[in-house]
Amino acid sequence: MSRATVVVTACCSLMVAGCSQGPATSPPMHSTQGAAAPMITRYQVLNNFNGADEGAYPTGSITPWLKLLYGTASDGGKYGFGVIFRARPDGKDNYPLHYFDGKQEGCTPMGGVTFGYRSSVFYGTTKSCGNSTKGGTIWSEHASSRNIEVLHAFDLASDGGNPESAPVQVGETLYGTTRNGGAHGRGTLYSIDMKTSAFKVLHAFGAGTDAGYPVGGLVELGGKLYGTSYIGGSLRLGTVYEFDPKNGTEKVLHEFNGDDGERPTAPLLSWAGALYGVTPIGGARFAGTIFKIDPANGNETTLYNFGSDAFAPDGSLIMWKDALYGTTRRGGKSGKDFGTIFRYTPGTNKFDELYAFGGKPDGAHPRGGLVFLNVDRQDQFFGTTYDGGKEGLGTIFSMTP
C-alpha cells in the first residue's frame, strides 16, 4: 500500500470518528536508578458500558479526584446524548452522574472532565447541541450535589464550536479550544471566567499557515498554553502551537512534515520543561510517532516511529518512573488489531508493548490515554476503551505495573 493511500485512509477515519482527550497530567516521579523496568502484572475490566443506563463509547481521558474516577461517555444514557460517569477504582461502584438532554445542556461530551483547584466542581464540554447553531456547550457540575450548570453555549460563527476537549484551569480562568467555527472556520481558543462565566474568544485559528482544527486541548507550562492542531503549517499536516495569555498572542512552534508525524489529535504532556506528544499517522512507517518539543525554540525530536505491531496512538501520554506510557487505537501482537498499552523509555530508546486488547471481554480501540492513581499503596493506571467489552460499547480498565 502506498504512503498516500495509508495517510488518506487514516485521515478519513479520524475525521469521521473524531477524537478527544482531557488535559494530560504527570503522576509523581520516582527514581529508577538501578531498578528493573516495571512489568504489567494485572489487567482488569472495572466496568462495561451498557448504553441505555451507563452510556457508551467513552473518548476522553478519565480524571481521578479523591480516589474516584470521573469521565464522560460520548453516547447513550437515558436520553441517548451522552453521560457523565463516576467509578471506583475497584470497579464496585460505577454509575452515571448526569444524562445530557440533547437540548440546552448539549450532547456528545467527548473530552472528559477537569476539576477546579481546591474544588469539588468539575468542568467539561459537549461537542454539539446547546442552541440553534448546535455548536456545543461548556458546563460545570458539583461532584456532591450533582447540579449541572451550562456556562456557555457556542455560536459557531462568532465563538467557534464543536469542542472535543475539556478546558484547563490557569488561575481563576478556564482556557479551551473549539474544533470548528470562528472567524476562519477552523476553530478558536477561548477563555471563561470561573466566577462570572464571562466568555471571550482569544484567538481564531486557520489564517494562512496558522494552526487549524485544534482537537486535543491545552496544557500549561511556564504560564503559557500549548496544544496541537489537526491541520496547519506550510504542508497543512498539523502543528504544535503556543498561546501566551498575558499578551494574547499565538504562534506555531512546529509544523509537521509527514516524516516526523502528522495530524496530531491528542493533547501534549508537559514534563521536565519539555512537551511530549503523539501523532496517529505519519513517521517512518506511516503509523504514527512519539515526539518531543523544546518550548523555548520549537525544536522537534522524533523519539519513536510506530508500525511494527502497535500503531495509531490516539491518546495522551503520561510519565511514570522515567518512561512514557500510552495507548494505541490499532495493532497489537495478538493480531486482533484492537489496540495496545505501551511503554517507551526515552533514556534507553526502548519500546514495550505491555498489553494487546482483545475486543471481548476486555475492550477495544482505546482513545483517551491513561491516568495514574495510587490505590491502597499500589500504583495503578486507569483508562477506557472506546468500544469492545461485554456489550461492545466500551470499558473502564485498570492495570498494575
KADAJO-V140419 format. One record per residue. N is the residue number from 1. RES is the residue in one letter. SS is DSSP state (hx for helix, st for strand, lp for the rest). OMEGA is omega in whole degrees, -180 to 180 (* if undefined). Layout:
n=N res=RES ss=SS omega=OMEGA
n=N res=RES ss=SS omega=OMEGA
//
This chain:
n=1 res=M ss=lp omega=-179
n=2 res=S ss=lp omega=179
n=3 res=R ss=hx omega=-179
n=4 res=A ss=hx omega=-180
n=5 res=T ss=hx omega=180
n=6 res=V ss=hx omega=-177
n=7 res=V ss=hx omega=-178
n=8 res=V ss=hx omega=180
n=9 res=T ss=hx omega=-179
n=10 res=A ss=hx omega=180
n=11 res=C ss=hx omega=-179
n=12 res=C ss=hx omega=180
n=13 res=S ss=hx omega=-179
n=14 res=L ss=hx omega=-177
n=15 res=M ss=hx omega=-180
n=16 res=V ss=hx omega=-174
n=17 res=A ss=hx omega=-175
n=18 res=G ss=lp omega=179
n=19 res=C ss=lp omega=177
n=20 res=S ss=lp omega=175
n=21 res=Q ss=lp omega=175
n=22 res=G ss=lp omega=-178
n=23 res=P ss=lp omega=-179
n=24 res=A ss=lp omega=178
n=25 res=T ss=lp omega=-180
n=26 res=S ss=lp omega=173
n=27 res=P ss=lp omega=178
n=28 res=P ss=lp omega=180
n=29 res=M ss=lp omega=177
n=30 res=H ss=lp omega=178
n=31 res=S ss=lp omega=178
n=32 res=T ss=lp omega=-179
n=33 res=Q ss=lp omega=178
n=34 res=G ss=lp omega=-177
n=35 res=A ss=lp omega=177
n=36 res=A ss=lp omega=179
n=37 res=A ss=lp omega=-179
n=38 res=P ss=lp omega=178
n=39 res=M ss=lp omega=177
n=40 res=I ss=lp omega=-177
n=41 res=T ss=lp omega=180
n=42 res=R ss=st omega=172
n=43 res=Y ss=st omega=-176
n=44 res=Q ss=st omega=171
n=45 res=V ss=st omega=-179
n=46 res=L ss=st omega=-177
n=47 res=N ss=st omega=172
n=48 res=N ss=st omega=178
n=49 res=F ss=lp omega=-173
n=50 res=N ss=lp omega=175
n=51 res=G ss=st omega=-171
n=52 res=A ss=lp omega=-176
n=53 res=D ss=lp omega=-172
n=54 res=E ss=lp omega=-178
n=55 res=G ss=st omega=-176
n=56 res=A ss=st omega=172
n=57 res=Y ss=st omega=175
n=58 res=P ss=st omega=-178
n=59 res=T ss=lp omega=-177
n=60 res=G ss=lp omega=177
n=61 res=S ss=lp omega=172
n=62 res=I ss=lp omega=-175
n=63 res=T ss=st omega=177
n=64 res=P ss=st omega=175
n=65 res=W ss=st omega=-178
n=66 res=L ss=lp omega=176
n=67 res=K ss=lp omega=174
n=68 res=L ss=st omega=-177
n=69 res=L ss=st omega=-178
n=70 res=Y ss=st omega=178
n=71 res=G ss=st omega=-180
n=72 res=T ss=st omega=170
n=73 res=A ss=st omega=-169
n=74 res=S ss=st omega=-175
n=75 res=D ss=st omega=175
n=76 res=G ss=st omega=-175
n=77 res=G ss=lp omega=-175
n=78 res=K ss=lp omega=-177
n=79 res=Y ss=lp omega=178
n=80 res=G ss=lp omega=-175
n=81 res=F ss=st omega=178
n=82 res=G ss=lp omega=-169
n=83 res=V ss=st omega=162
n=84 res=I ss=st omega=-178
n=85 res=F ss=st omega=174
n=86 res=R ss=st omega=-178
n=87 res=A ss=st omega=172
n=88 res=R ss=st omega=-178
n=89 res=P ss=lp omega=175
n=90 res=D ss=lp omega=177
n=91 res=G ss=lp omega=-174
n=92 res=K ss=lp omega=-175
n=93 res=D ss=lp omega=-179
n=94 res=N ss=lp omega=-179
n=95 res=Y ss=st omega=-179
n=96 res=P ss=st omega=175
n=97 res=L ss=st omega=-177
n=98 res=H ss=st omega=172
n=99 res=Y ss=st omega=178
n=100 res=F ss=lp omega=-172
n=101 res=D ss=lp omega=-180
n=102 res=G ss=lp omega=180
n=103 res=K ss=lp omega=-177
n=104 res=Q ss=lp omega=-178
n=105 res=E ss=lp omega=-177
n=106 res=G ss=lp omega=178
n=107 res=C ss=st omega=179
n=108 res=T ss=lp omega=173
n=109 res=P ss=lp omega=-173
n=110 res=M ss=lp omega=-167
n=111 res=G ss=lp omega=-176
n=112 res=G ss=lp omega=-176
n=113 res=V ss=lp omega=175
n=114 res=T ss=st omega=175
n=115 res=F ss=st omega=176
n=116 res=G ss=lp omega=178
n=117 res=Y ss=lp omega=174
n=118 res=R ss=lp omega=-173
n=119 res=S ss=lp omega=174
n=120 res=S ss=lp omega=176
n=121 res=V ss=st omega=176
n=122 res=F ss=st omega=-170
n=123 res=Y ss=st omega=177
n=124 res=G ss=st omega=-179
n=125 res=T ss=st omega=167
n=126 res=T ss=st omega=-175
n=127 res=K ss=lp omega=-173
n=128 res=S ss=st omega=-177
n=129 res=C ss=lp omega=179
n=130 res=G ss=lp omega=176
n=131 res=N ss=lp omega=-174
n=132 res=S ss=lp omega=180
n=133 res=T ss=lp omega=179
n=134 res=K ss=lp omega=-178
n=135 res=G ss=lp omega=-180
n=136 res=G ss=lp omega=-175
n=137 res=T ss=st omega=164
n=138 res=I ss=st omega=-176
n=139 res=W ss=st omega=173
n=140 res=S ss=st omega=177
n=141 res=E ss=st omega=176
n=142 res=H ss=st omega=-174
n=143 res=A ss=lp omega=-177
n=144 res=S ss=lp omega=-177
n=145 res=S ss=lp omega=-178
n=146 res=R ss=lp omega=176
n=147 res=N ss=lp omega=-180
n=148 res=I ss=st omega=180
n=149 res=E ss=st omega=175
n=150 res=V ss=st omega=-178
n=151 res=L ss=st omega=-180
n=152 res=H ss=st omega=172
n=153 res=A ss=st omega=-174
n=154 res=F ss=lp omega=168
n=155 res=D ss=lp omega=-171
n=156 res=L ss=hx omega=-175
n=157 res=A ss=hx omega=-174
n=158 res=S ss=hx omega=-174
n=159 res=D ss=hx omega=-160
n=160 res=G ss=lp omega=180
n=161 res=G ss=st omega=-179
n=162 res=N ss=lp omega=177
n=163 res=P ss=lp omega=179
n=164 res=E ss=lp omega=180
n=165 res=S ss=lp omega=176
n=166 res=A ss=lp omega=177
n=167 res=P ss=lp omega=175
n=168 res=V ss=st omega=-179
n=169 res=Q ss=st omega=171
n=170 res=V ss=st omega=-174
n=171 res=G ss=lp omega=179
n=172 res=E ss=lp omega=-177
n=173 res=T ss=st omega=172
n=174 res=L ss=st omega=177
n=175 res=Y ss=st omega=180
n=176 res=G ss=st omega=-180
n=177 res=T ss=st omega=170
n=178 res=T ss=st omega=-177
n=179 res=R ss=lp omega=-173
n=180 res=N ss=st omega=173
n=181 res=G ss=st omega=-176
n=182 res=G ss=lp omega=-173
n=183 res=A ss=lp omega=-178
n=184 res=H ss=lp omega=175
n=185 res=G ss=lp omega=-175
n=186 res=R ss=st omega=174
n=187 res=G ss=lp omega=-178
n=188 res=T ss=st omega=169
n=189 res=L ss=st omega=-173
n=190 res=Y ss=st omega=171
n=191 res=S ss=st omega=175
n=192 res=I ss=st omega=-179
n=193 res=D ss=st omega=-175
n=194 res=M ss=lp omega=180
n=195 res=K ss=lp omega=-174
n=196 res=T ss=lp omega=-175
n=197 res=S ss=lp omega=176
n=198 res=A ss=lp omega=-174
n=199 res=F ss=st omega=177
n=200 res=K ss=st omega=169
n=201 res=V ss=st omega=-176
n=202 res=L ss=st omega=179
n=203 res=H ss=st omega=174
n=204 res=A ss=st omega=-178
n=205 res=F ss=lp omega=166
n=206 res=G ss=lp omega=180
n=207 res=A ss=lp omega=177
n=208 res=G ss=lp omega=-179
n=209 res=T ss=lp omega=179
n=210 res=D ss=lp omega=173
n=211 res=A ss=lp omega=179
n=212 res=G ss=st omega=-177
n=213 res=Y ss=lp omega=177
n=214 res=P ss=lp omega=-174
n=215 res=V ss=lp omega=-167
n=216 res=G ss=lp omega=179
n=217 res=G ss=lp omega=-169
n=218 res=L ss=st omega=171
n=219 res=V ss=st omega=-178
n=220 res=E ss=st omega=176
n=221 res=L ss=st omega=177
n=222 res=G ss=lp omega=179
n=223 res=G ss=lp omega=177
n=224 res=K ss=st omega=-179
n=225 res=L ss=st omega=-178
n=226 res=Y ss=st omega=179
n=227 res=G ss=st omega=177
n=228 res=T ss=st omega=177
n=229 res=S ss=st omega=-176
n=230 res=Y ss=lp omega=174
n=231 res=I ss=st omega=180
n=232 res=G ss=lp omega=-175
n=233 res=G ss=lp omega=-176
n=234 res=S ss=lp omega=-178
n=235 res=L ss=lp omega=179
n=236 res=R ss=lp omega=-177
n=237 res=L ss=lp omega=177
n=238 res=G ss=lp omega=-175
n=239 res=T ss=st omega=159
n=240 res=V ss=st omega=-176
n=241 res=Y ss=st omega=180
n=242 res=E ss=st omega=174
n=243 res=F ss=st omega=179
n=244 res=D ss=st omega=-179
n=245 res=P ss=lp omega=-177
n=246 res=K ss=lp omega=-179
n=247 res=N ss=lp omega=175
n=248 res=G ss=lp omega=-177
n=249 res=T ss=st omega=177
n=250 res=E ss=st omega=175
n=251 res=K ss=st omega=176
n=252 res=V ss=st omega=179
n=253 res=L ss=st omega=-177
n=254 res=H ss=st omega=174
n=255 res=E ss=st omega=178
n=256 res=F ss=lp omega=-176
n=257 res=N ss=lp omega=-179
n=258 res=G ss=st omega=178
n=259 res=D ss=lp omega=180
n=260 res=D ss=lp omega=-179
n=261 res=G ss=st omega=177
n=262 res=E ss=st omega=177
n=263 res=R ss=lp omega=-180
n=264 res=P ss=lp omega=-179
n=265 res=T ss=lp omega=-176
n=266 res=A ss=lp omega=176
n=267 res=P ss=lp omega=180
n=268 res=L ss=lp omega=171
n=269 res=L ss=st omega=174
n=270 res=S ss=st omega=-180
n=271 res=W ss=st omega=175
n=272 res=A ss=lp omega=175
n=273 res=G ss=lp omega=179
n=274 res=A ss=st omega=179
n=275 res=L ss=st omega=180
n=276 res=Y ss=st omega=180
n=277 res=G ss=st omega=179
n=278 res=V ss=st omega=168
n=279 res=T ss=st omega=-176
n=280 res=P ss=lp omega=177
n=281 res=I ss=st omega=-178
n=282 res=G ss=lp omega=-177
n=283 res=G ss=lp omega=-174
n=284 res=A ss=lp omega=-179
n=285 res=R ss=lp omega=178
n=286 res=F ss=lp omega=-174
n=287 res=A ss=lp omega=178
n=288 res=G ss=lp omega=-177
n=289 res=T ss=st omega=161
n=290 res=I ss=st omega=-177
n=291 res=F ss=st omega=177
n=292 res=K ss=st omega=180
n=293 res=I ss=st omega=171
n=294 res=D ss=lp omega=-176
n=295 res=P ss=lp omega=-179
n=296 res=A ss=lp omega=-175
n=297 res=N ss=lp omega=179
n=298 res=G ss=lp omega=-180
n=299 res=N ss=lp omega=-177
n=300 res=E ss=st omega=174
n=301 res=T ss=st omega=175
n=302 res=T ss=st omega=-175
n=303 res=L ss=st omega=-176
n=304 res=Y ss=st omega=175
n=305 res=N ss=st omega=178
n=306 res=F ss=lp omega=172
n=307 res=G ss=lp omega=180
n=308 res=S ss=lp omega=176
n=309 res=D ss=lp omega=180
n=310 res=A ss=st omega=176
n=311 res=F ss=st omega=-178
n=312 res=A ss=st omega=173
n=313 res=P ss=st omega=-169
n=314 res=D ss=lp omega=-177
n=315 res=G ss=lp omega=-178
n=316 res=S ss=lp omega=176
n=317 res=L ss=lp omega=166
n=318 res=I ss=st omega=178
n=319 res=M ss=st omega=177
n=320 res=W ss=st omega=-179
n=321 res=K ss=lp omega=175
n=322 res=D ss=lp omega=175
n=323 res=A ss=st omega=177
n=324 res=L ss=st omega=178
n=325 res=Y ss=st omega=179
n=326 res=G ss=st omega=-179
n=327 res=T ss=st omega=170
n=328 res=T ss=st omega=-178
n=329 res=R ss=st omega=-176
n=330 res=R ss=st omega=174
n=331 res=G ss=st omega=-179
n=332 res=G ss=lp omega=-178
n=333 res=K ss=lp omega=178
n=334 res=S ss=lp omega=-179
n=335 res=G ss=lp omega=-178
n=336 res=K ss=lp omega=174
n=337 res=D ss=lp omega=180
n=338 res=F ss=lp omega=177
n=339 res=G ss=lp omega=-173
n=340 res=T ss=st omega=163
n=341 res=I ss=st omega=-175
n=342 res=F ss=st omega=172
n=343 res=R ss=st omega=174
n=344 res=Y ss=st omega=-178
n=345 res=T ss=st omega=-177
n=346 res=P ss=lp omega=-176
n=347 res=G ss=lp omega=-178
n=348 res=T ss=lp omega=-177
n=349 res=N ss=lp omega=-178
n=350 res=K ss=st omega=178
n=351 res=F ss=st omega=179
n=352 res=D ss=st omega=169
n=353 res=E ss=st omega=-174
n=354 res=L ss=st omega=-179
n=355 res=Y ss=st omega=175
n=356 res=A ss=st omega=-178
n=357 res=F ss=lp omega=-175
n=358 res=G ss=lp omega=-179
n=359 res=G ss=st omega=173
n=360 res=K ss=lp omega=8
n=361 res=P ss=lp omega=-167
n=362 res=D ss=lp omega=178
n=363 res=G ss=st omega=-178
n=364 res=A ss=st omega=171
n=365 res=H ss=lp omega=177
n=366 res=P ss=lp omega=-176
n=367 res=R ss=lp omega=-175
n=368 res=G ss=lp omega=-179
n=369 res=G ss=lp omega=-177
n=370 res=L ss=st omega=170
n=371 res=V ss=st omega=-176
n=372 res=F ss=st omega=176
n=373 res=L ss=st omega=174
n=374 res=N ss=st omega=-177
n=375 res=V ss=st omega=179
n=376 res=D ss=lp omega=177
n=377 res=R ss=lp omega=178
n=378 res=Q ss=st omega=177
n=379 res=D ss=st omega=179
n=380 res=Q ss=st omega=171
n=381 res=F ss=st omega=179
n=382 res=F ss=st omega=179
n=383 res=G ss=st omega=178
n=384 res=T ss=st omega=169
n=385 res=T ss=st omega=-176
n=386 res=Y ss=lp omega=178
n=387 res=D ss=st omega=-174
n=388 res=G ss=st omega=-175
n=389 res=G ss=lp omega=-175
n=390 res=K ss=lp omega=-177
n=391 res=E ss=lp omega=-178
n=392 res=G ss=lp omega=-174
n=393 res=L ss=st omega=177
n=394 res=G ss=lp omega=-178
n=395 res=T ss=st omega=162
n=396 res=I ss=st omega=-178
n=397 res=F ss=st omega=172
n=398 res=S ss=st omega=172
n=399 res=M ss=st omega=-176
n=400 res=T ss=st omega=178
n=401 res=P ss=lp omega=*
//
